[in-house]
Amino acid sequence: MAAMRRFEHPVRAAGACLCLAAFLAWFTFFTPWPSCGAAKADGDTTAWAADTARKGVSDAPASQGAIPRPLRVVLDDNYPPYIFRDSEGRLRGILVDQWALWEKHTGHPVELTATDWGKAQELFRQGRADVIDTIFFTPERAVLYSFSKPYAEIPVSVFHHETISGLPDPSALKGFAVAVKDGDACIEVLKSHGITTFLLYPSYEAIVRDAASGTVKIFCIDDPPAFYFLTKYGLLEPFRKGFTLYSGQMHRAVLKGREGILRLVEEGFAAVPEKALREIDRKWLGSPLGSSIPWRTVGWIVGGLALLAFVSLMGNVLLNARVRRKTLEVERLLAETREREEVLRITFSSMAEGVITTDAEGRVRDMNPLAEKLTGWPRNDAQGRPIEEVFRIVNEKTRRPVENPVDLVLRQGITVGLANHTLLIARDGTERPIADSAAPIRDAQERTVGCVLVFRDQTEERQTLAMLHETLEKYQLTLQAASMSSWDWHVAERRVVRDALWAARRGLRPEETSEEPKIWFKTVHPEDRHRVLRCLRDHLEGRTPYFEATYRIHSQDGSWGWLWDRGKVIARDDAGKPLRVIGIEVDITAQKTMETRLRLLTRVVEQSPLSVVITDPTGKIEYVNPRFCELTGYDMREVIGENPRILQSGTTPRETYEALWKTITCGRVWKGVFCNRKKDGTLYWEEAVICPIVDDSGRISHYVGLKEDITVKRRLEDQLLQAQKLESVGRLAGGVAHDFNNALQIIMGYAEVAMGFVNSQDRIHRMLTEIHKAAQRSAGVVRQLLTFARKEVIRPVALDLNEHMVETHRMLQRLIGEEIQLELRPGKDLWPVLLDPSQVDQMVANLVINARDAIERAGKIVIETENVVMDGSRKAGPVFIPKGDYVRLSVEDTGCGMDAETLGRIFEPFFTTKEVGKGTGLGLSTVYGIVKQNGGWIDVTSHPGRGTRFDLFFPRVSPDVGEGARDMGPADREDVQGAGETVLLVEDEPTILDLAQSILENAGFRVVSFQNPEEAVRWAEGHTGPLHLVITDVVMPAMSGREVWDRVKKTHPQVPCLFMSGYTADILIHRGVGTEESHFIHKPFTADALLWKIREVLFSGRSDTARPFRRP
C-alpha cells in the first residue's frame, strides 16, 4: 500500500503535466503569434513608444480654453527618430509629422522651434514658448511644469568604451567623468547615485562625436538616439551598453498656471485618427519582418512532446519546461535583433551625414540617400564598385589625390579621421569640402569584414565659420573703438573671465582679471552696491530679461568713474539656476558729467521763477518752461511753433516792439516791460530781458527771453501810491480834526441851546435848525475822513450780523425809498465777528446808498450773510485772502454797473461819478477804511449793465470776545434827566466848558466846572461829598484827561469818567483813552448824545434799581 501511495503522487503530477502540456500545445497550435507583440513586452522601445504616443494623445480630456496663435512649441532638435535635422537643416521625424496632423485637424497654426535641449528649456522658462515637447518627468521639473500623459517610455542607458569594464551599476561610475547633454534629466538621477563629475554637451551627437575622437569614454544617452549616433559614427563595436540607468517617460508640458493650453493640446491629438498616427509610425519605424520561427511546427512538436510526456511522466514534464524557457529566450533574442535591425535601418536612412559601407575588399556595399547626393552615385550604380571610384577625394590646396580612409582602415583595422582641406569630387565634377571619419566593421571573431565611412559637407559650415570669424573681429574692433570691456561669469565655478581693459580701468594687474567676483564688488562705489546687486539678483532669478546697471567705480587715478554695465544669463541648469553669464561694460564718465551739467541746467530752467521762452531767428517758439505755462495759461503744445505775438494785448506801444527787434537782431540785449494777455483774456504785466544766442559760426541761432510777472508788483505800486494819497488825506484830517470839531461843537451846541429859547414855528428856529444840520453834516464829513484814515476811536464787540441787519433793515428801506426792493438773506448759524456796530451801520449805509444811486428806477438790492472757509486761493483784488474762517457780508444791486477803469478807482478819496453836490467821494473810501481797520478784506465785481457786488470778509471770533461792551439798543433810547448827581466837568476851551455846563444843569445835574485841570484835581481832593461822574477833555495843557481821572480816583475810587475830545484816535490812544475800561464821546456831539452817554456810563456800574435818572 505504501508503494502504491508512493506511486500515486507521481501519477497525479504526470496527469497534471499532461493536461498542461496538452493546453500549451493547443494554445501554440491554434493561437497566432504576433510579429511585434513580444518586442513590445521585451523592450522594443521604438515601436512601443510610437504606440504609447498615440494612446497618450487620444486619452486627453476635453476642456475649454484659448490657445495662442500660433501655438509655440519648443523641443530638442537632435533626438532621432522622433525629431532631427536632415542634411539641409530641415526638421524631420515622428513629432514633426504628428504636430503637422494636429495643426491640420485643429485648424490652429503651430510654430515648432527645435534647438539644443538646454536652450530649449531656457526659452520655455522665459515664456517664449507655450509647450515643450520631448521632456521627461522629474520631481524637480514638476514644481515648474504641468505634464501631459506620457506618450513614450524611453530607456536611458550608460555606454562605455570597450577598454573599460566593471561598470554594472551607477555606483561603479564614481570617480569617472560622465558625458551628458546639458539640461538632461539623467543628470539629477546620476547625482542621486553620488555621481558628481560631468562633461556637459549641447547635444547627444556632440557627445558621440567626441566619443569617436577618443575624448569621451563614458556617456549617458537615451537608447534611440544612442544607437542612431553610434551607428552613424561607426562606434557600435568599440562601445558597449553598460546598464540601463532608468526608463523615462516622454511628455509634453506647459508652465504652471497654463493647464488650459495643455488640455486643448491633448484634445487636438485625440482628434487625430489612429490610422494617420500608425502611418507616421510605419513611415519612420518601418514594418517589422515576419517571424522566421515555424510556430505551428513547434506546436506539433510540443504536442508530440506532450504525448511523449504522458509515457515519460516526470522526465518529460521537466524537459518540456526547459524547452519553454529556451523558446522564450530565443524569442527575446529575436525581438532584440529585430529591434536593432529596425533602429539601424532607420538610423542609416535618416542620418544627416553621408554614410557608405564596404566589404573587406573596399567595394561599396551600401550607401544612404545623403551619400548618393554628395557623391552623385545612385546606390544601385555604386554597389560593387571600388570605393576609390565612388568616393574620390583630393587635397584642397595641392589638388593631389588623398589616400582613401577606407584603405587605411581595412589595412590597419583602426578608426581614422579625414585630413583637413579635403575635397570630395562628385560624379558630375562638383567639388565639396568634407570632414569626418571611417571605422572598421568587425565580426564576432574580431575580424575586419568591412568599413563604414561617415562624411559631411562642410560648405555651409565653412561659410558660417568665416562669418563667425568676421563677426568676432568686428566685435573686438567695436569693443576697442567704444572703450568697452567684456566679462564672462561661470557661476558654478565661481570664476569670472575679464579682458585687460576691465582691469586697467580699476588699476588692477591683468592677471587679476580671472579672480573671484568679489574683486568687482570691491571696486563699486559703496552707495551703488545695494542697487547694483539688486539688479543683478533680479536677473539671475529670472525677473528681468537682462542685467543692466549704471554705477561708479574706483578708477585707476583714484577718482570715481561711471560705468554702464549690461549682461545676460546664457545657460541655466534644469532647475533654472544660472550657470553662465556674459556681459559688457562701457565707460560713461564723460557722458555722465555732461548729463549732470545738462540736468542742472534743465532744472534751473524748469524750476526758474522766471518765464523762459526760446525762439528761432524768425520768432517761432521752440521751448517754454513750466512757469510760462503757469503764467499764461497756455499748454506747451499750444505755443510750440507759434509766435510770441499771441500774447499781445494791444496795450503795449508798437514802438516798444520795434525797439525790441531792432536791438536783438543787432546782437544786443533788450530790456523792457510788456502788458500781455493770458489765454483766458486776463491782462498781466511782465518785465522782460531778451537776448540773442549765437552758434559756433557767430550767427544768431535762437533768441531767449527771461520774463518776470510784475502784475502784483505794479498793483502794489499803485496801491502804495493810493496809500500815500490816503495817508496825505489822513494827515490832513488828523491835523484839522481837533480845531474843526471844537468849532463845530460850539456851533452845534449853541444852535441847539438857542433853539430851546425860540418857538419851533418861528423863522429864527428854522434858521437855527439849518445851522445845526449843516454843522452835523460837517461833523459827518470829518468822521468819514477820520474813519477813512483809520483815526477814529472804535468800540468793537462780538457781533451777530444777522441780528444787527434785522434791526437796521427798516431804517435802510426808508433810506432807499419804496421803488427799490431791499432783500435780506441771512446765513444759517452765522459766526460772530468783532466789529463796532456803528461802523457796520456806516458801511452798510454807504454801500446801500451807492447801490440806490446806481439804480435808475425800480430795482433790487440784496444784503446777504454767509459763513465761508477760505483755503488761500480766493483773491481780494490782487492779494490772496489768508486761510481761515470768515463771515461774508455782501451787498449786491441790479444797477448800471461799472467799467474796468471806474472799478480801479472806486476806493480813491474824493473820487466820485456823481453830479456836483451829490457826493463827497468818501463813501467807499470810508467802507474800505473800516474793513481794513477791523482786519477784513473787500472784493468788488461789476459789469456795465449787470450791476455790482461788494463782498466784505471779516474774521470769525469767539462769541465771548467783546462781551459786556454791547451798545444800547433802540429799546433803551428814551429821554432821561438827572437827579441832582454831582458831575466834575473839566474843559480847557471856555466856550465848550460853558456849553457843556449849561446842558448838564438844564438836565438836572449838579455841575462843578474847571478850565484848569490842576484846580479840578485839588477840588476833588478836598471834596468830601459824593462825586458821581467826571467829564473831562482828553488833551489839555499841563495835564491830560486820563491823568485827571487817575488822580481823582485816589480820593474817589468808584467814580466813573467820560472822556471827550475832537482829536483823532491815534492821539487819544497815546493819551491812554480808547481802552475797553474807558468811556468816550467824540466832539462835536449833541446835547441828547451827551446825556445818553452819561446815562450809559452811570448805568454800566449800577443795577436797574439804582438808576440815577428820572423821566420828565
TAURKA-V816667 format. One record per backbone hydrogen bond with DSSP energy under -0.5 kcal/mol. CO is the residue of the C=O (numbers start at 1). NH is the residue of the N-H. Records with the same first field share a line. If there is no record, write none. Layout:
CO: NH, NH
This chain:
1: 5
2: 6
3: 7
4: 8
5: 9
6: 10
7: 11
8: 12
9: 13
10: 14
11: 15
12: 16
13: 17
14: 18
15: 19
16: 20
17: 21
18: 22
19: 23
20: 24
21: 25
22: 26
23: 27
24: 28
25: 29
26: 30
27: 31
30: 32
32: 34
36: 40
37: 41
38: 42
39: 44
40: 43
43: 45
44: 48
45: 49
46: 50
47: 51
48: 52
49: 53
50: 54
51: 55
52: 56
53: 57
54: 58
55: 59
57: 60
68: 70
70: 72
71: 73, 111
72: 130, 131
73: 113
74: 133
75: 115
79: 82, 83
81: 94
82: 95, 96
83: 79
84: 92
86: 89
90: 86
92: 84
93: 97
94: 98
95: 99
96: 100
97: 101
98: 102
99: 103
100: 104
101: 105
102: 106
103: 107
109: 71
110: 112
111: 73
112: 114
113: 75
115: 77
116: 120
117: 121
118: 122
119: 123
120: 124
121: 125
122: 126
123: 128
124: 127
131: 74
132: 253
135: 251
138: 142
139: 143
140: 143
141: 144, 145
144: 256
146: 254
151: 53
152: 154, 250
153: 155
154: 248
155: 157, 223
156: 245, 246
157: 159, 221
158: 242, 243
159: 219
160: 240
161: 164
169: 172
170: 173
171: 174
173: 176
176: 178
177: 179
178: 199
179: 220
180: 201
181: 184
184: 187
185: 188, 189
186: 190
187: 191
188: 192
189: 193
190: 193, 195
191: 194
196: 198
197: 178
198: 200
199: 180
201: 182
202: 117
203: 207
204: 208
205: 209
206: 210
207: 211
208: 212
209: 213
210: 215, 216
211: 214
217: 161
218: 179
219: 159, 221
221: 157
222: 226
223: 227
224: 228
225: 229
226: 230
227: 231
228: 232
229: 233
230: 235, 236
231: 234
235: 239
238: 162
240: 160, 242
243: 158, 245
246: 156, 248
248: 154, 250
249: 137
250: 151, 152
251: 135
252: 148
253: 132
254: 146
255: 258
258: 261, 262
259: 263
260: 264
261: 265
262: 266
263: 267
264: 268
265: 269
266: 270
267: 271
269: 272
273: 277
274: 278
275: 279
276: 280
277: 281
278: 282
279: 283
280: 284
281: 285, 286
282: 286
292: 294
293: 295
294: 298
295: 299
296: 300
297: 301
298: 302
299: 303
300: 304
301: 305
302: 306
303: 307
304: 308
305: 309
306: 310
307: 311
308: 312
309: 313
312: 315
313: 317
314: 318
315: 319
316: 320
317: 321
318: 322
319: 323
320: 324
321: 325
322: 326
323: 327
324: 328
325: 329
326: 330
327: 331
328: 332
329: 333
330: 334
331: 335
332: 336
333: 337
334: 338
335: 339
336: 340
337: 341
338: 342
339: 343
340: 344
341: 345
342: 346
343: 347
344: 348
345: 349
346: 350
347: 351
354: 455
355: 368
356: 453
357: 365, 366
358: 451
359: 362
362: 387
363: 359
364: 384
366: 357
368: 372
369: 373
370: 374
371: 375
372: 376
375: 427
376: 378
378: 382
379: 383
382: 385
385: 364
386: 389, 390
387: 391
390: 392
391: 393
392: 425
393: 402
394: 423
395: 399
400: 395
404: 407, 408
405: 409
406: 410
407: 411
408: 412
409: 413
416: 438
421: 396
422: 434
423: 394, 425
424: 426, 432
425: 392
426: 429
430: 426
432: 424
433: 458
434: 422
435: 456
436: 418
437: 454
438: 416
439: 452
440: 442
441: 449, 450
443: 446
447: 443, 449
449: 360
450: 441
451: 358, 453
452: 439, 454
453: 356
454: 437
455: 354
456: 435
458: 462
459: 463
460: 464
461: 465
462: 466
463: 467
464: 468
465: 469
466: 470
467: 471
468: 472
469: 473
470: 474
471: 475
472: 476
473: 477
474: 478
475: 479
476: 480
477: 481
478: 482
479: 484
480: 483
483: 587
485: 585
486: 499
487: 583
488: 490, 497
489: 491, 581
490: 494, 495
491: 494
495: 490
496: 498
497: 488
499: 503
500: 504
501: 505
502: 506
503: 506, 507, 508
504: 507
505: 556
509: 512
510: 513
511: 514
512: 515
515: 496
516: 519
517: 520, 521
518: 522
519: 523
520: 523, 524
521: 524
523: 554
525: 528, 529
526: 530
528: 532
529: 533
530: 534
531: 535
532: 536
533: 537
534: 538
535: 539
536: 540
537: 541
538: 543, 544
539: 542
546: 548
547: 567
549: 565
551: 563
552: 525
553: 555, 561
555: 558
559: 555, 561
561: 553
562: 588, 589
563: 551, 565
564: 586
565: 549
566: 584
567: 547
568: 582
571: 579, 580
573: 576
577: 573
579: 491, 492
580: 570, 571
581: 489
582: 568
583: 487
584: 566
585: 485
586: 564, 588
588: 592
589: 593
590: 594
591: 595
592: 596
593: 597
594: 598
595: 599
596: 600
597: 601
598: 602
599: 603
600: 604
601: 605
602: 606
603: 607
605: 608
611: 707
612: 625
613: 705
614: 622, 623
615: 703
616: 619
619: 644
620: 616
621: 641
623: 614
625: 628, 629
626: 630
627: 631
628: 632
629: 633
632: 679
635: 638, 639
636: 639, 640
639: 642
642: 621
643: 646
644: 647
645: 648
647: 677
653: 656, 657
654: 658
655: 659
656: 660
657: 661
658: 662
659: 663
660: 664
661: 665
663: 666, 668
664: 667
670: 690
672: 688
674: 676, 686
675: 649, 652
676: 684
678: 681
682: 678
684: 676
685: 710, 711
686: 674, 688
687: 708
688: 672
689: 706
690: 670
691: 704
693: 701, 702
695: 698
699: 695, 701
701: 617
702: 693
703: 615
704: 691
705: 613, 707
706: 689
707: 611
708: 687, 710
710: 714
711: 715
712: 716
713: 717
714: 718
715: 719
716: 720
717: 721
718: 722
719: 723
720: 724
721: 725
722: 726
723: 727
724: 728
725: 729
726: 730
727: 731
728: 732
729: 733
730: 734
731: 735
732: 736
733: 737
734: 738
736: 740
737: 741
738: 742
739: 743
740: 744
741: 745
742: 746
743: 747
744: 748
745: 749
746: 750
747: 751
748: 752
749: 753
750: 754
751: 755
752: 756
753: 756, 757
754: 757
755: 758
759: 762
762: 766
763: 767
764: 768
765: 769
766: 770
767: 771
768: 772
769: 773
770: 774
771: 775
772: 776
773: 777
774: 778
775: 779
776: 780
777: 781
778: 782
779: 783
780: 784
781: 785
782: 786
783: 787
784: 788
785: 789
786: 791, 792
787: 790
791: 1065
797: 799, 835
799: 801, 833
800: 804
801: 805
802: 806
803: 807
804: 808
805: 809
806: 810
808: 812
809: 813
810: 814
811: 815
812: 816
813: 817
819: 821, 859
821: 823, 861
823: 825, 863
824: 826
825: 865
827: 830
832: 957
833: 799, 835
835: 797, 837
836: 839, 840
837: 841
838: 842
839: 843
840: 844
841: 845
842: 846
843: 847
844: 848
845: 849
846: 850
847: 851
848: 852
849: 853
850: 854
851: 855
852: 855
854: 856, 896
858: 857
859: 821
860: 894
861: 823
862: 864, 892
863: 825
864: 890
866: 888
868: 870, 886
870: 884
874: 881
875: 877
876: 879
879: 876
884: 870
885: 956
886: 868, 888
887: 889, 954
888: 866, 890
889: 952
890: 864
891: 950
892: 862
895: 947
896: 945
899: 903
900: 904
902: 905, 906
903: 906
905: 908
908: 911
910: 912
915: 918
921: 910, 911
922: 926
923: 927
924: 928
925: 929
926: 930
927: 931
928: 932
929: 933
930: 934
931: 936
932: 935
937: 953
939: 951
941: 949
943: 946, 947
947: 943
948: 893
949: 941
950: 891, 952
951: 939
952: 889, 954
953: 937
954: 887
955: 834
958: 961
960: 963
961: 798
962: 965
969: 972, 973
970: 973
972: 974
977: 1110
981: 1006
982: 1028, 1029
983: 985, 1008
984: 1031
985: 1010
986: 1033
988: 990
989: 993
990: 994
991: 995
992: 996
993: 997
994: 998
995: 999
996: 1000
997: 1001
998: 1002
999: 1003
1000: 1005
1001: 1004
1003: 978
1004: 980
1005: 1007
1006: 983
1008: 985
1010: 987
1011: 1013
1012: 1016
1013: 1017
1014: 1018
1015: 1019
1016: 1020
1017: 1021
1018: 1022
1019: 1023
1028: 1056
1029: 984
1030: 1058
1031: 986
1032: 1060
1034: 1036, 1041
1037: 1039
1040: 1044
1041: 1045
1042: 1046
1043: 1047
1044: 1048
1045: 1049
1047: 1050, 1051
1048: 1051, 1052
1052: 1055
1056: 1030
1057: 1059, 1079
1058: 1032
1059: 1081
1060: 1034
1061: 1083
1064: 1068
1065: 1069
1066: 1070
1067: 1071
1068: 1073
1069: 1072
1075: 1078
1079: 1059
1081: 1061
1086: 1090
1087: 1091
1088: 1092
1089: 1093
1090: 1094
1091: 1095
1092: 1096
1093: 1097
1094: 1098
1095: 1099
1096: 1100
1097: 1101
1098: 1101
1099: 1102
1103: 1106
1104: 1107
1110: 977
